[in-house]
Amino acid sequence: MQGATMEELLYLPKRVLIGPQTLEGELVLPPRAQALIVFAHGSGSGRRSPRNLQVAHALNEHRLGTLLFDLLRPEEALDRANVFDQ
């Protein structure tokens, strides 16, 4: 099995619909993707953090698609009580 290069990856900004809410996300599909891994971020670490992007890229290199999205909308994430709501 040969991994995908960055040039071969299909990057698609997407909106994730959850009930009446729409959340922004990034979908990356390598050629002949074997599966899709979904990252739902909600407690301090977002979809664009270097660590999360590194993990997603490593998965993409092994022909696994990734969808990264944040559970909080940007205005909700500004209130730290929402980030660590128990």
C-alpha positions as CSV (number, residue, x, y, z in Angstrom):
1,M,0.0,0.0,0.0
2,Q,1.4,3.3,-1.0
3,G,0.6,6.5,1.0
4,A,-0.9,9.6,-0.5
5,T,1.2,12.8,-1.0
6,M,0.0,16.2,0.0
7,E,-0.5,17.0,-3.7
8,E,-2.9,14.1,-4.1
9,L,-5.1,14.9,-1.2
10,L,-8.6,16.4,-1.8
11,Y,-9.2,19.2,0.7
12,L,-12.8,20.3,1.1
13,P,-14.0,22.9,3.6
14,K,-17.3,21.6,4.8
15,R,-20.2,22.4,7.1
16,V,-21.4,19.7,9.5
17,L,-25.1,19.7,10.2
18,I,-26.1,18.6,13.7
19,G,-29.8,19.2,14.1
20,P,-30.6,22.8,13.5
21,Q,-26.9,23.8,14.0
22,T,-24.2,24.1,11.3
23,L,-20.5,23.7,12.3
24,E,-17.5,24.5,10.2
25,G,-15.0,21.7,9.4
26,E,-12.4,20.4,7.0
27,L,-12.7,17.2,5.0
28,V,-9.6,15.7,3.5
29,L,-9.9,12.7,1.2
30,P,-6.8,10.9,-0.2
31,P,-7.2,9.0,-3.5
32,R,-8.9,5.6,-2.9
33,A,-9.6,6.5,0.8
34,Q,-10.3,3.3,2.8
35,A,-12.2,4.9,5.6
36,L,-13.2,8.3,7.1
37,I,-12.0,9.3,10.6
38,V,-14.1,12.0,12.3
39,F,-12.4,14.4,14.9
40,A,-15.0,16.3,17.0
41,H,-13.1,18.9,19.1
42,G,-14.8,20.5,22.0
43,S,-12.6,21.1,25.1
44,G,-9.7,23.5,24.5
45,S,-8.1,21.9,21.4
46,G,-9.5,22.9,18.1
47,R,-9.5,21.4,14.6
48,R,-6.7,23.7,13.5
49,S,-4.3,22.9,16.4
50,P,-0.9,21.7,15.2
51,R,-1.2,18.4,17.0
52,N,-4.6,17.6,15.5
53,L,-3.5,18.5,12.0
54,Q,-0.3,16.4,12.4
55,V,-2.4,13.3,13.4
56,A,-4.9,13.9,10.6
57,H,-2.1,14.3,8.1
58,A,-0.5,11.0,9.3
59,L,-3.8,9.3,8.8
60,N,-4.2,10.9,5.3
61,E,-0.8,9.5,4.3
62,H,-2.2,6.0,5.0
63,R,-5.3,6.6,2.7
64,L,-7.6,7.4,5.5
65,G,-9.9,10.4,5.0
66,T,-10.4,12.9,7.9
67,L,-13.1,15.2,8.9
68,L,-12.1,17.7,11.6
69,F,-14.7,20.0,13.2
70,D,-15.2,21.9,16.4
71,L,-18.3,21.2,18.5
72,L,-18.5,24.9,19.5
73,R,-19.3,27.7,17.1
74,P,-16.6,30.5,17.3
75,E,-18.8,32.8,19.4
76,E,-19.5,30.0,21.9
77,A,-15.8,29.1,22.2
78,L,-15.1,32.7,23.4
79,D,-16.8,31.9,26.7
80,R,-14.4,29.5,28.6
81,A,-17.4,28.2,30.6
82,N,-18.6,26.6,27.4
83,V,-15.3,25.0,26.7
84,F,-15.0,23.2,30.0
85,D,-18.8,22.9,30.7
86,Q,-19.5,20.0,33.0
